[in-house]
């Protein structure tokens, strides 16, 4: 699997209205030429990545240190070894 995972923190527009810096998890697949972006609501989160409105992958993000992805219908999880953290203004 060719997924790149980025944790994006910050964003002045949302901070101005809520007083809290938002956090997002971004997935990118160069093979599929597709991006997904989800707001992180806690230290751990799981969800579904869709292709053409159909569930294609499921993900689990654990403790800000580990992320794994699974193709829907398969039993094998793929660990994402490198997670990028990006700060935004």
mmCIF file as gemmi writes it, N, C-alpha and C atoms, coordinates in Angstrom:
data_model
loop_
_atom_site.group_PDB
_atom_site.id
_atom_site.type_symbol
_atom_site.label_atom_id
_atom_site.label_alt_id
_atom_site.label_comp_id
_atom_site.label_asym_id
_atom_site.label_entity_id
_atom_site.label_seq_id
_atom_site.pdbx_PDB_ins_code
_atom_site.Cartn_x
_atom_site.Cartn_y
_atom_site.Cartn_z
_atom_site.occupancy
_atom_site.B_iso_or_equiv
_atom_site.pdbx_formal_charge
_atom_site.auth_seq_id
_atom_site.auth_asym_id
_atom_site.pdbx_PDB_model_num
ATOM 1 N N . UNK Axp A 1 ? 0.848 -1.175 0 1 0 ? 1 A 1
ATOM 2 C CA . UNK Axp A 1 ? 0 0 0 1 0 ? 1 A 1
ATOM 3 C C . UNK Axp A 1 ? 0.893 1.238 0 1 0 ? 1 A 1
ATOM 4 N N . UNK Axp A 2 ? 0.479 2.246 -0.718 1 0 ? 2 A 1
ATOM 5 C CA . UNK Axp A 2 ? 1.311 3.437 -0.879 1 0 ? 2 A 1
ATOM 6 C C . UNK Axp A 2 ? 0.738 4.647 -0.149 1 0 ? 2 A 1
ATOM 7 N N . UNK Axp A 3 ? 0.14 4.469 1.013 1 0 ? 3 A 1
ATOM 8 C CA . UNK Axp A 3 ? -0.488 5.572 1.72 1 0 ? 3 A 1
ATOM 9 C C . UNK Axp A 3 ? 0.517 6.412 2.491 1 0 ? 3 A 1
ATOM 10 N N . UNK Axp A 4 ? 0.332 7.721 2.427 1 0 ? 4 A 1
ATOM 11 C CA . UNK Axp A 4 ? 1.087 8.665 3.234 1 0 ? 4 A 1
ATOM 12 C C . UNK Axp A 4 ? 0.089 9.274 4.216 1 0 ? 4 A 1
ATOM 13 N N . UNK Axp A 5 ? 0.476 9.36 5.49 1 0 ? 5 A 1
ATOM 14 C CA . UNK Axp A 5 ? -0.406 9.911 6.513 1 0 ? 5 A 1
ATOM 15 C C . UNK Axp A 5 ? 0.229 11.169 7.094 1 0 ? 5 A 1
ATOM 16 N N . UNK Axp A 6 ? -0.576 12.232 7.179 1 0 ? 6 A 1
ATOM 17 C CA . UNK Axp A 6 ? -0.119 13.495 7.746 1 0 ? 6 A 1
ATOM 18 C C . UNK Axp A 6 ? -1.095 13.93 8.828 1 0 ? 6 A 1
ATOM 19 N N . UNK Axp A 7 ? -0.547 14.336 9.971 1 0 ? 7 A 1
ATOM 20 C CA . UNK Axp A 7 ? -1.354 14.937 11.022 1 0 ? 7 A 1
ATOM 21 C C . UNK Axp A 7 ? -1.163 16.44 10.886 1 0 ? 7 A 1
ATOM 22 N N . UNK Axp A 8 ? -2.242 17.148 10.668 1 0 ? 8 A 1
ATOM 23 C CA . UNK Axp A 8 ? -2.195 18.588 10.457 1 0 ? 8 A 1
ATOM 24 C C . UNK Axp A 8 ? -2.79 19.263 11.689 1 0 ? 8 A 1
ATOM 25 N N . UNK Axp A 9 ? -2.004 20.146 12.312 1 0 ? 9 A 1
ATOM 26 C CA . UNK Axp A 9 ? -2.465 20.837 13.511 1 0 ? 9 A 1
ATOM 27 C C . UNK Axp A 9 ? -2.47 22.336 13.265 1 0 ? 9 A 1
ATOM 28 N N . UNK Axp A 10 ? -3.45 23.012 13.81 1 0 ? 10 A 1
ATOM 29 C CA . UNK Axp A 10 ? -3.523 24.459 13.694 1 0 ? 10 A 1
ATOM 30 C C . UNK Axp A 10 ? -4.504 24.9 12.636 1 0 ? 10 A 1
ATOM 31 N N . UNK Axp A 11 ? -4.581 26.179 12.493 1 0 ? 11 A 1
ATOM 32 C CA . UNK Axp A 11 ? -5.513 26.79 11.556 1 0 ? 11 A 1
ATOM 33 C C . UNK Axp A 11 ? -6.117 28.012 12.206 1 0 ? 11 A 1
ATOM 34 N N . UNK Axp A 12 ? -5.665 29.173 11.82 1 0 ? 12 A 1
ATOM 35 C CA . UNK Axp A 12 ? -6.05 30.39 12.518 1 0 ? 12 A 1
ATOM 36 C C . UNK Axp A 12 ? -7.538 30.716 12.393 1 0 ? 12 A 1
ATOM 37 N N . UNK Axp A 13 ? -8.176 30.358 11.283 1 0 ? 13 A 1
ATOM 38 C CA . UNK Axp A 13 ? -9.594 30.696 11.128 1 0 ? 13 A 1
ATOM 39 C C . UNK Axp A 13 ? -10.459 29.984 12.163 1 0 ? 13 A 1
ATOM 40 N N . UNK Axp A 14 ? -10.246 28.692 12.357 1 0 ? 14 A 1
ATOM 41 C CA . UNK Axp A 14 ? -11.037 27.964 13.344 1 0 ? 14 A 1
ATOM 42 C C . UNK Axp A 14 ? -10.645 28.36 14.76 1 0 ? 14 A 1
ATOM 43 N N . UNK Axp A 15 ? -9.368 28.644 14.983 1 0 ? 15 A 1
ATOM 44 C CA . UNK Axp A 15 ? -8.904 29.059 16.306 1 0 ? 15 A 1
ATOM 45 C C . UNK Axp A 15 ? -9.575 30.367 16.726 1 0 ? 15 A 1
ATOM 46 N N . UNK Axp A 16 ? -9.755 31.283 15.791 1 0 ? 16 A 1
ATOM 47 C CA . UNK Axp A 16 ? -10.387 32.563 16.095 1 0 ? 16 A 1
ATOM 48 C C . UNK Axp A 16 ? -11.81 32.388 16.601 1 0 ? 16 A 1
ATOM 49 N N . UNK Axp A 17 ? -12.532 31.418 16.063 1 0 ? 17 A 1
ATOM 50 C CA . UNK Axp A 17 ? -13.931 31.244 16.469 1 0 ? 17 A 1
ATOM 51 C C . UNK Axp A 17 ? -14.101 30.325 17.668 1 0 ? 17 A 1
ATOM 52 N N . UNK Axp A 18 ? -13.22 29.311 17.812 1 0 ? 18 A 1
ATOM 53 C CA . UNK Axp A 18 ? -13.409 28.337 18.89 1 0 ? 18 A 1
ATOM 54 C C . UNK Axp A 18 ? -12.392 28.464 20.015 1 0 ? 18 A 1
ATOM 55 N N . UNK Axp A 19 ? -11.23 29.057 19.737 1 0 ? 19 A 1
ATOM 56 C CA . UNK Axp A 19 ? -10.174 29.134 20.742 1 0 ? 19 A 1
ATOM 57 C C . UNK Axp A 19 ? -9.388 27.842 20.869 1 0 ? 19 A 1
ATOM 58 N N . UNK Axp A 20 ? -9.633 26.894 19.988 1 0 ? 20 A 1
ATOM 59 C CA . UNK Axp A 20 ? -8.958 25.592 20.006 1 0 ? 20 A 1
ATOM 60 C C . UNK Axp A 20 ? -8.332 25.345 18.643 1 0 ? 20 A 1
ATOM 61 N N . UNK Axp A 21 ? -7.069 24.915 18.644 1 0 ? 21 A 1
ATOM 62 C CA . UNK Axp A 21 ? -6.436 24.564 17.376 1 0 ? 21 A 1
ATOM 63 C C . UNK Axp A 21 ? -6.976 23.219 16.905 1 0 ? 21 A 1
ATOM 64 N N . UNK Axp A 22 ? -7.511 23.159 15.704 1 0 ? 22 A 1
ATOM 65 C CA . UNK Axp A 22 ? -8.051 21.898 15.187 1 0 ? 22 A 1
ATOM 66 C C . UNK Axp A 22 ? -6.932 20.939 14.768 1 0 ? 22 A 1
ATOM 67 N N . UNK Axp A 23 ? -7.247 19.657 14.751 1 0 ? 23 A 1
ATOM 68 C CA . UNK Axp A 23 ? -6.32 18.622 14.286 1 0 ? 23 A 1
ATOM 69 C C . UNK Axp A 23 ? -7.035 17.791 13.237 1 0 ? 23 A 1
ATOM 70 N N . UNK Axp A 24 ? -6.315 17.499 12.152 1 0 ? 24 A 1
ATOM 71 C CA . UNK Axp A 24 ? -6.864 16.7 11.058 1 0 ? 24 A 1
ATOM 72 C C . UNK Axp A 24 ? -5.904 15.579 10.728 1 0 ? 24 A 1
ATOM 73 N N . UNK Axp A 25 ? -6.457 14.482 10.237 1 0 ? 25 A 1
ATOM 74 C CA . UNK Axp A 25 ? -5.632 13.397 9.707 1 0 ? 25 A 1
ATOM 75 C C . UNK Axp A 25 ? -5.884 13.363 8.195 1 0 ? 25 A 1
ATOM 76 N N . UNK Axp A 26 ? -4.79 13.371 7.445 1 0 ? 26 A 1
ATOM 77 C CA . UNK Axp A 26 ? -4.863 13.38 5.987 1 0 ? 26 A 1
ATOM 78 C C . UNK Axp A 26 ? -4.243 12.101 5.449 1 0 ? 26 A 1
ATOM 79 N N . UNK Axp A 27 ? -4.924 11.473 4.528 1 0 ? 27 A 1
ATOM 80 C CA . UNK Axp A 27 ? -4.427 10.281 3.851 1 0 ? 27 A 1
ATOM 81 C C . UNK Axp A 27 ? -4.214 10.636 2.386 1 0 ? 27 A 1
ATOM 82 N N . UNK Axp A 28 ? -3.12 10.156 1.815 1 0 ? 28 A 1
ATOM 83 C CA . UNK Axp A 28 ? -2.859 10.39 0.399 1 0 ? 28 A 1
ATOM 84 C C . UNK Axp A 28 ? -2.33 9.105 -0.224 1 0 ? 28 A 1
ATOM 85 N N . UNK Axp A 29 ? -2.891 8.74 -1.372 1 0 ? 29 A 1
ATOM 86 C CA . UNK Axp A 29 ? -2.424 7.591 -2.135 1 0 ? 29 A 1
ATOM 87 C C . UNK Axp A 29 ? -1.993 8.084 -3.506 1 0 ? 29 A 1
ATOM 88 N N . UNK Axp A 30 ? -0.69 7.985 -3.797 1 0 ? 30 A 1
ATOM 89 C CA . UNK Axp A 30 ? -0.2 8.404 -5.117 1 0 ? 30 A 1
ATOM 90 C C . UNK Axp A 30 ? -0.666 7.428 -6.196 1 0 ? 30 A 1
ATOM 91 N N . UNK Axp A 31 ? -0.823 6.177 -5.833 1 0 ? 31 A 1
ATOM 92 C CA . UNK Axp A 31 ? -1.289 5.161 -6.781 1 0 ? 31 A 1
ATOM 93 C C . UNK Axp A 31 ? -2.721 5.462 -7.247 1 0 ? 31 A 1
ATOM 94 N N . UNK Axp A 32 ? -3.576 5.843 -6.302 1 0 ? 32 A 1
ATOM 95 C CA . UNK Axp A 32 ? -4.974 6.136 -6.615 1 0 ? 32 A 1
ATOM 96 C C . UNK Axp A 32 ? -5.203 7.605 -6.983 1 0 ? 32 A 1
ATOM 97 N N . UNK Axp A 33 ? -4.167 8.434 -6.754 1 0 ? 33 A 1
ATOM 98 C CA . UNK Axp A 33 ? -4.275 9.889 -6.973 1 0 ? 33 A 1
ATOM 99 C C . UNK Axp A 33 ? -5.478 10.454 -6.219 1 0 ? 33 A 1
ATOM 100 N N . UNK Axp A 34 ? -5.531 10.138 -4.923 1 0 ? 34 A 1
ATOM 101 C CA . UNK Axp A 34 ? -6.694 10.491 -4.101 1 0 ? 34 A 1
ATOM 102 C C . UNK Axp A 34 ? -6.246 10.939 -2.725 1 0 ? 34 A 1
ATOM 103 N N . UNK Axp A 35 ? -6.959 11.939 -2.156 1 0 ? 35 A 1
ATOM 104 C CA . UNK Axp A 35 ? -6.723 12.434 -0.804 1 0 ? 35 A 1
ATOM 105 C C . UNK Axp A 35 ? -8.005 12.302 0.008 1 0 ? 35 A 1
ATOM 106 N N . UNK Axp A 36 ? -7.832 12.067 1.315 1 0 ? 36 A 1
ATOM 107 C CA . UNK Axp A 36 ? -8.93 12.057 2.264 1 0 ? 36 A 1
ATOM 108 C C . UNK Axp A 36 ? -8.516 12.907 3.452 1 0 ? 36 A 1
ATOM 109 N N . UNK Axp A 37 ? -9.458 13.611 4.066 1 0 ? 37 A 1
ATOM 110 C CA . UNK Axp A 37 ? -9.152 14.462 5.21 1 0 ? 37 A 1
ATOM 111 C C . UNK Axp A 37 ? -10.275 14.327 6.226 1 0 ? 37 A 1
ATOM 112 N N . UNK Axp A 38 ? -9.892 14.045 7.487 1 0 ? 38 A 1
ATOM 113 C CA . UNK Axp A 38 ? -10.861 13.885 8.562 1 0 ? 38 A 1
ATOM 114 C C . UNK Axp A 38 ? -10.403 14.674 9.778 1 0 ? 38 A 1
ATOM 115 N N . UNK Axp A 39 ? -11.348 15.254 10.491 1 0 ? 39 A 1
ATOM 116 C CA . UNK Axp A 39 ? -11.02 15.944 11.726 1 0 ? 39 A 1
ATOM 117 C C . UNK Axp A 39 ? -10.746 14.905 12.804 1 0 ? 39 A 1
ATOM 118 N N . UNK Axp A 40 ? -9.633 15.09 13.537 1 0 ? 40 A 1
ATOM 119 C CA . UNK Axp A 40 ? -9.307 14.189 14.64 1 0 ? 40 A 1
ATOM 120 C C . UNK Axp A 40 ? -10.071 14.659 15.872 1 0 ? 40 A 1
ATOM 121 N N . UNK Axp A 41 ? -10.82 13.756 16.454 1 0 ? 41 A 1
ATOM 122 C CA . UNK Axp A 41 ? -11.663 14.1 17.59 1 0 ? 41 A 1
ATOM 123 C C . UNK Axp A 41 ? -11.081 13.624 18.914 1 0 ? 41 A 1
ATOM 124 N N . UNK Axp A 42 ? -10.002 12.852 18.877 1 0 ? 42 A 1
ATOM 125 C CA . UNK Axp A 42 ? -9.382 12.343 20.089 1 0 ? 42 A 1
ATOM 126 C C . UNK Axp A 42 ? -8.029 11.749 19.775 1 0 ? 42 A 1
ATOM 127 N N . UNK Axp A 43 ? -7.465 11.052 20.745 1 0 ? 43 A 1
ATOM 128 C CA . UNK Axp A 43 ? -6.156 10.424 20.56 1 0 ? 43 A 1
ATOM 129 C C . UNK Axp A 43 ? -6.242 9.172 19.691 1 0 ? 43 A 1
ATOM 130 N N . UNK Axp A 44 ? -7.414 8.545 19.678 1 0 ? 44 A 1
ATOM 131 C CA . UNK Axp A 44 ? -7.621 7.344 18.87 1 0 ? 44 A 1
ATOM 132 C C . UNK Axp A 44 ? -8.859 7.551 18.009 1 0 ? 44 A 1
ATOM 133 N N . UNK Axp A 45 ? -8.796 7.042 16.788 1 0 ? 45 A 1
ATOM 134 C CA . UNK Axp A 45 ? -9.926 7.199 15.875 1 0 ? 45 A 1
ATOM 135 C C . UNK Axp A 45 ? -9.875 6.116 14.808 1 0 ? 45 A 1
ATOM 136 N N . UNK Axp A 46 ? -11.036 5.714 14.357 1 0 ? 46 A 1
ATOM 137 C CA . UNK Axp A 46 ? -11.114 4.766 13.246 1 0 ? 46 A 1
ATOM 138 C C . UNK Axp A 46 ? -12.185 5.261 12.278 1 0 ? 46 A 1
ATOM 139 N N . UNK Axp A 47 ? -12.075 4.803 11.037 1 0 ? 47 A 1
ATOM 140 C CA . UNK Axp A 47 ? -13.041 5.245 10.046 1 0 ? 47 A 1
ATOM 141 C C . UNK Axp A 47 ? -12.878 4.525 8.727 1 0 ? 47 A 1
ATOM 142 N N . UNK Axp A 48 ? -13.604 5.001 7.737 1 0 ? 48 A 1
ATOM 143 C CA . UNK Axp A 48 ? -13.657 4.39 6.412 1 0 ? 48 A 1
ATOM 144 C C . UNK Axp A 48 ? -13.21 5.412 5.369 1 0 ? 48 A 1
ATOM 145 N N . UNK Axp A 49 ? -12.381 4.981 4.434 1 0 ? 49 A 1
ATOM 146 C CA . UNK Axp A 49 ? -12.003 5.786 3.276 1 0 ? 49 A 1
ATOM 147 C C . UNK Axp A 49 ? -12.8 5.261 2.089 1 0 ? 49 A 1
ATOM 148 N N . UNK Axp A 50 ? -13.483 6.155 1.395 1 0 ? 50 A 1
ATOM 149 C CA . UNK Axp A 50 ? -14.35 5.739 0.292 1 0 ? 50 A 1
ATOM 150 C C . UNK Axp A 50 ? -13.734 6.12 -1.053 1 0 ? 50 A 1
ATOM 151 N N . UNK Axp A 51 ? -14.013 5.312 -2.05 1 0 ? 51 A 1
ATOM 152 C CA . UNK Axp A 51 ? -13.686 5.595 -3.443 1 0 ? 51 A 1
ATOM 153 C C . UNK Axp A 51 ? -14.989 5.559 -4.222 1 0 ? 51 A 1
ATOM 154 N N . UNK Axp A 52 ? -15.298 6.625 -4.928 1 0 ? 52 A 1
ATOM 155 C CA . UNK Axp A 52 ? -16.544 6.715 -5.701 1 0 ? 52 A 1
ATOM 156 C C . UNK Axp A 52 ? -17.766 6.381 -4.845 1 0 ? 52 A 1
ATOM 157 N N . UNK Axp A 53 ? -17.787 6.924 -3.634 1 0 ? 53 A 1
ATOM 158 C CA . UNK Axp A 53 ? -18.886 6.771 -2.671 1 0 ? 53 A 1
ATOM 159 C C . UNK Axp A 53 ? -19.045 5.358 -2.132 1 0 ? 53 A 1
ATOM 160 N N . UNK Axp A 54 ? -18.089 4.479 -2.4 1 0 ? 54 A 1
ATOM 161 C CA . UNK Axp A 54 ? -18.13 3.105 -1.904 1 0 ? 54 A 1
ATOM 162 C C . UNK Axp A 54 ? -16.993 2.897 -0.907 1 0 ? 54 A 1
ATOM 163 N N . UNK Axp A 55 ? -17.235 2.234 0.227 1 0 ? 55 A 1
ATOM 164 C CA . UNK Axp A 55 ? -16.162 1.958 1.187 1 0 ? 55 A 1
ATOM 165 C C . UNK Axp A 55 ? -15.057 1.133 0.535 1 0 ? 55 A 1
ATOM 166 N N . UNK Axp A 56 ? -13.81 1.61 0.649 1 0 ? 56 A 1
ATOM 167 C CA . UNK Axp A 56 ? -12.687 0.91 0.034 1 0 ? 56 A 1
ATOM 168 C C . UNK Axp A 56 ? -11.648 0.482 1.061 1 0 ? 56 A 1
ATOM 169 N N . UNK Axp A 57 ? -11.406 1.311 2.079 1 0 ? 57 A 1
ATOM 170 C CA . UNK Axp A 57 ? -10.4 1.032 3.095 1 0 ? 57 A 1
ATOM 171 C C . UNK Axp A 57 ? -10.95 1.405 4.459 1 0 ? 57 A 1
ATOM 172 N N . UNK Axp A 58 ? -10.464 0.72 5.476 1 0 ? 58 A 1
ATOM 173 C CA . UNK Axp A 58 ? -10.756 1.159 6.836 1 0 ? 58 A 1
ATOM 174 C C . UNK Axp A 58 ? -9.423 1.501 7.49 1 0 ? 58 A 1
ATOM 175 N N . UNK Axp A 59 ? -9.455 2.444 8.415 1 0 ? 59 A 1
ATOM 176 C CA . UNK Axp A 59 ? -8.228 2.862 9.078 1 0 ? 59 A 1
ATOM 177 C C . UNK Axp A 59 ? -8.422 2.9 10.585 1 0 ? 59 A 1
ATOM 178 N N . UNK Axp A 60 ? -7.325 2.767 11.31 1 0 ? 60 A 1
ATOM 179 C CA . UNK Axp A 60 ? -7.283 2.945 12.754 1 0 ? 60 A 1
ATOM 180 C C . UNK Axp A 60 ? -6.08 3.807 13.081 1 0 ? 60 A 1
ATOM 181 N N . UNK Axp A 61 ? -6.313 4.887 13.791 1 0 ? 61 A 1
ATOM 182 C CA . UNK Axp A 61 ? -5.255 5.779 14.241 1 0 ? 61 A 1
ATOM 183 C C . UNK Axp A 61 ? -5.191 5.654 15.753 1 0 ? 61 A 1
ATOM 184 N N . UNK Axp A 62 ? -4.02 5.286 16.273 1 0 ? 62 A 1
ATOM 185 C CA . UNK Axp A 62 ? -3.874 4.977 17.697 1 0 ? 62 A 1
ATOM 186 C C . UNK Axp A 62 ? -2.787 5.828 18.351 1 0 ? 62 A 1
ATOM 187 N N . UNK Axp A 63 ? -3.132 6.495 19.413 1 0 ? 63 A 1
ATOM 188 C CA . UNK Axp A 63 ? -2.181 7.197 20.283 1 0 ? 63 A 1
ATOM 189 C C . UNK Axp A 63 ? -1.204 8.129 19.57 1 0 ? 63 A 1
ATOM 190 N N . UNK Axp A 64 ? -1.576 8.757 18.514 1 0 ? 64 A 1
ATOM 191 C CA . UNK Axp A 64 ? -0.716 9.698 17.789 1 0 ? 64 A 1
ATOM 192 C C . UNK Axp A 64 ? 0.592 9.098 17.288 1 0 ? 64 A 1
ATOM 193 N N . UNK Axp A 65 ? 0.746 7.796 17.38 1 0 ? 65 A 1
ATOM 194 C CA . UNK Axp A 65 ? 2.021 7.187 16.991 1 0 ? 65 A 1
ATOM 195 C C . UNK Axp A 65 ? 1.866 6.091 15.948 1 0 ? 65 A 1
ATOM 196 N N . UNK Axp A 66 ? 0.671 5.57 15.77 1 0 ? 66 A 1
ATOM 197 C CA . UNK Axp A 66 ? 0.511 4.432 14.876 1 0 ? 66 A 1
ATOM 198 C C . UNK Axp A 66 ? -0.776 4.561 14.063 1 0 ? 66 A 1
ATOM 199 N N . UNK Axp A 67 ? -0.675 4.205 12.805 1 0 ? 67 A 1
ATOM 200 C CA . UNK Axp A 67 ? -1.846 4.184 11.94 1 0 ? 67 A 1
ATOM 201 C C . UNK Axp A 67 ? -1.768 2.915 11.103 1 0 ? 67 A 1
ATOM 202 N N . UNK Axp A 68 ? -2.899 2.264 10.936 1 0 ? 68 A 1
ATOM 203 C CA . UNK Axp A 68 ? -2.944 1.081 10.082 1 0 ? 68 A 1
ATOM 204 C C . UNK Axp A 68 ? -4.167 1.142 9.186 1 0 ? 68 A 1
ATOM 205 N N . UNK Axp A 69 ? -4.004 0.563 7.994 1 0 ? 69 A 1
ATOM 206 C CA . UNK Axp A 69 ? -5.043 0.599 6.965 1 0 ? 69 A 1
ATOM 207 C C . UNK Axp A 69 ? -5.303 -0.813 6.472 1 0 ? 69 A 1
ATOM 208 N N . UNK Axp A 70 ? -6.563 -1.078 6.168 1 0 ? 70 A 1
ATOM 209 C CA . UNK Axp A 70 ? -6.975 -2.389 5.694 1 0 ? 70 A 1
ATOM 210 C C . UNK Axp A 70 ? -7.896 -2.21 4.491 1 0 ? 70 A 1
ATOM 211 N N . UNK Axp A 71 ? -7.691 -3.004 3.461 1 0 ? 71 A 1
ATOM 212 C CA . UNK Axp A 71 ? -8.617 -3.021 2.33 1 0 ? 71 A 1
ATOM 213 C C . UNK Axp A 71 ? -9.896 -3.701 2.809 1 0 ? 71 A 1
ATOM 214 N N . UNK Axp A 72 ? -11.032 -3.084 2.528 1 0 ? 72 A 1
ATOM 215 C CA . UNK Axp A 72 ? -12.316 -3.669 2.945 1 0 ? 72 A 1
ATOM 216 C C . UNK Axp A 72 ? -12.443 -5.055 2.323 1 0 ? 72 A 1
ATOM 217 N N . UNK Axp A 73 ? -12.775 -6.034 3.146 1 0 ? 73 A 1
ATOM 218 C CA . UNK Axp A 73 ? -12.938 -7.4 2.665 1 0 ? 73 A 1
ATOM 219 C C . UNK Axp A 73 ? -11.719 -8.27 2.888 1 0 ? 73 A 1
ATOM 220 N N . UNK Axp A 74 ? -10.581 -7.676 3.236 1 0 ? 74 A 1
ATOM 221 C CA . UNK Axp A 74 ? -9.377 -8.449 3.531 1 0 ? 74 A 1
ATOM 222 C C . UNK Axp A 74 ? -9.17 -8.491 5.041 1 0 ? 74 A 1
ATOM 223 N N . UNK Axp A 75 ? -8.407 -9.462 5.498 1 0 ? 75 A 1
ATOM 224 C CA . UNK Axp A 75 ? -8.141 -9.596 6.928 1 0 ? 75 A 1
ATOM 225 C C . UNK Axp A 75 ? -6.789 -9.039 7.343 1 0 ? 75 A 1
ATOM 226 N N . UNK Axp A 76 ? -5.988 -8.58 6.39 1 0 ? 76 A 1
ATOM 227 C CA . UNK Axp A 76 ? -4.642 -8.12 6.694 1 0 ? 76 A 1
ATOM 228 C C . UNK Axp A 76 ? -4.589 -6.607 6.858 1 0 ? 76 A 1
ATOM 229 N N . UNK Axp A 77 ? -4.006 -6.145 7.989 1 0 ? 77 A 1
ATOM 230 C CA . UNK Axp A 77 ? -3.787 -4.727 8.238 1 0 ? 77 A 1
ATOM 231 C C . UNK Axp A 77 ? -2.389 -4.347 7.776 1 0 ? 77 A 1
ATOM 232 N N . UNK Axp A 78 ? -2.245 -3.144 7.211 1 0 ? 78 A 1
ATOM 233 C CA . UNK Axp A 78 ? -0.959 -2.618 6.773 1 0 ? 78 A 1
ATOM 234 C C . UNK Axp A 78 ? -0.603 -1.432 7.665 1 0 ? 78 A 1
ATOM 235 N N . UNK Axp A 79 ? 0.542 -1.513 8.345 1 0 ? 79 A 1
ATOM 236 C CA . UNK Axp A 79 ? 0.984 -0.424 9.208 1 0 ? 79 A 1
ATOM 237 C C . UNK Axp A 79 ? 1.609 0.682 8.383 1 0 ? 79 A 1
ATOM 238 N N . UNK Axp A 80 ? 1.289 1.913 8.742 1 0 ? 80 A 1
ATOM 239 C CA . UNK Axp A 80 ? 1.925 3.081 8.143 1 0 ? 80 A 1
ATOM 240 C C . UNK Axp A 80 ? 3.12 3.404 9.029 1 0 ? 80 A 1
ATOM 241 N N . UNK Axp A 81 ? 4.313 3.247 8.493 1 0 ? 81 A 1
ATOM 242 C CA . UNK Axp A 81 ? 5.53 3.387 9.286 1 0 ? 81 A 1
ATOM 243 C C . UNK Axp A 81 ? 5.876 4.834 9.6 1 0 ? 81 A 1
ATOM 244 N N . UNK Axp A 82 ? 5.59 5.735 8.687 1 0 ? 82 A 1
ATOM 245 C CA . UNK Axp A 82 ? 6.031 7.122 8.842 1 0 ? 82 A 1
ATOM 246 C C . UNK Axp A 82 ? 4.815 8.042 8.823 1 0 ? 82 A 1
ATOM 247 N N . UNK Axp A 83 ? 4.603 8.769 9.921 1 0 ? 83 A 1
ATOM 248 C CA . UNK Axp A 83 ? 3.504 9.726 10.008 1 0 ? 83 A 1
ATOM 249 C C . UNK Axp A 83 ? 4.117 11.122 10.1 1 0 ? 83 A 1
ATOM 250 N N . UNK Axp A 84 ? 3.704 11.998 9.218 1 0 ? 84 A 1
ATOM 251 C CA . UNK Axp A 84 ? 4.213 13.368 9.17 1 0 ? 84 A 1
ATOM 252 C C . UNK Axp A 84 ? 3.319 14.259 10.026 1 0 ? 84 A 1
ATOM 253 N N . UNK Axp A 85 ? 3.92 15.143 10.818 1 0 ? 85 A 1
ATOM 254 C CA . UNK Axp A 85 ? 3.156 16.129 11.565 1 0 ? 85 A 1
ATOM 255 C C . UNK Axp A 85 ? 3.424 17.497 10.967 1 0 ? 85 A 1
ATOM 256 N N . UNK Axp A 86 ? 2.353 18.233 10.703 1 0 ? 86 A 1
ATOM 257 C CA . UNK Axp A 86 ? 2.463 19.533 10.034 1 0 ? 86 A 1
ATOM 258 C C . UNK Axp A 86 ? 1.718 20.578 10.853 1 0 ? 86 A 1
ATOM 259 N N . UNK Axp A 87 ? 2.372 21.692 11.145 1 0 ? 87 A 1
ATOM 260 C CA . UNK Axp A 87 ? 1.744 22.797 11.866 1 0 ? 87 A 1
ATOM 261 C C . UNK Axp A 87 ? 1.305 23.86 10.863 1 0 ? 87 A 1
ATOM 262 N N . UNK Axp A 88 ? 0.123 24.412 11.071 1 0 ? 88 A 1
ATOM 263 C CA . UNK Axp A 88 ? -0.424 25.439 10.18 1 0 ? 88 A 1
ATOM 264 C C . UNK Axp A 88 ? -0.75 26.711 10.973 1 0 ? 88 A 1
ATOM 265 N N . UNK Axp A 89 ? -0.699 27.838 10.302 1 0 ? 89 A 1
ATOM 266 C CA . UNK Axp A 89 ? -1.137 29.107 10.919 1 0 ? 89 A 1
ATOM 267 C C . UNK Axp A 89 ? -2.533 29.443 10.489 1 0 ? 89 A 1
